[in-house]
């Protein structure tokens, strides 16, 4: 977020090798990625698993994995079932129907035992309703038997998600901490062009940023100054002036009152900066109408200087860059820019909940089923499991060489086809982003991608050590009140875009936007949030 061991001796040897590589994992468990318990009476935690438990599990595309060629020989999945003495029955979902199908199941009392969804954060009213109606099962108060789950549920970005003092879900972790989203709002730039124009470091102010773009455009007049992965990435601009607004869901406290960040006058500086970039021809004139990734494609093709968003961790992007920039070395040409300091002198980085979506449990499950399900999810949320699904089995699919994981697969092999059930089920409990950030995933066979990932991971460590996560109060951001739950921000990005494209003063235009939000319940939401915050002492 398993494996073929023939004897207890082999398991112990494998464990020793893996421990040398992984040391202590970031979630507090040593990375035992290539061994499993020697018997089913206890899965290595001292908990009784002598009785086989059947669990119905739904997940996007899960049936496809079970139906795939070689599914019966998926060693990682087979060892997972053996380790916890469970039989997992697939219940198919797709990305197109998962929400509606789950609602139908809930209404008809036919929910699978374990199922994912996006409710606790994105639909708090439904989450609370299902909890109060007894549709979804509450977690036990004592989670010490499940150390990975216990760590997750104690995070500041998770604790506000209780309903009447209980949790009714487990977040599916993307990273270990909310500050680990640093590289998910990257600012890619052509450092070779910047150096050519006399700029050898990240800008120290917005004015210097503008000067840098103009200097580069003199040398590369055909290039766009700034492009975007998609128009929502305009939020990146606020990291240098009003970092809270970089996450448009956040709230900020001003004059002893909590308000949505977009309701603060501090938003105006960033809006004015974006207007400046657009009106001076430095921001892509097509940013408001282009499809997702069009801006990044321009950057890859050598048609823009700076891109908000994007990565080179895929062969397609590296190949596109080489085709668009023949003879140019990627490592020499592209860098990751840090945003200029805000008014307090700090450079800020993007922050978000370290999870996306959640796992739920049918309240009809027996306590015995629930305990086994939690044991299973606890393991699938561990670094040990991440190593398995990302790297495979130690000394079978990869080896450790000079402290790095190196693939042993042939050019026509892949983990996805070798372990098809695992390939479809592996993200049930987590998204495995923390393993990549730690530099523990298998080295990519493409040297350009491998070099980029090493640079990306090094920059991640540097930014995390030297810069400050955008301040977010998760107790407020995730607070559920009737008016706040009804408050829609679905037009927020478009409203910002219209302000950037407009001709009137951006601050005056934004005041008109806020008047429209007020007519839709903004003031009621602010009052409810502040009343509840005072009640809770926030």
Secondary structure, DSSP 8 states (H G I E B T S, - for coil): ------SHHHHHHHHHHHHHHH-B-TTSSB--TT---SSSSB-SSS-B--S-EEEEEEEETHHHHHHSTTGGG-HHHHHHHHHHTEEEEEEEE-TTTHHHHHHHHHHHT---SEEEES-TTT-HHHHHHHHHHT-B----S--TTSHHHHHHHTSHHHHTT-BTTB---EEEESSSSGGGGGGGG-EEEEHHHHHHTT--S--SSHHHHHHHHHHHHHH-TTSEEEEESSGGGGGGGGGGT-GGGGSTT-EEEETTEEEEGGGSTTHHHHHHHHHHHHHTT-B-TTTTTS-TTHHHHHHHTT-EEEEES--S-SHHHHHHHHHHSTT--HHHHEEE------TTS--EE----SEEEEEEEBTTS-HHHHHHHHHHHHHHTSHHHHHHHHH-SBTTTEEEETTEEEE---TT--HHHHTHHHHHHTTSSB--HHHHHTT-S---SSHHHHHHHHHHHHHHHHHHHHSEE----HHHHT---HHHHH---TTHHHHHHHHHH-SS-HHHHHHHHHHHHHTTTHHHHHHHHHHHHHHHT-
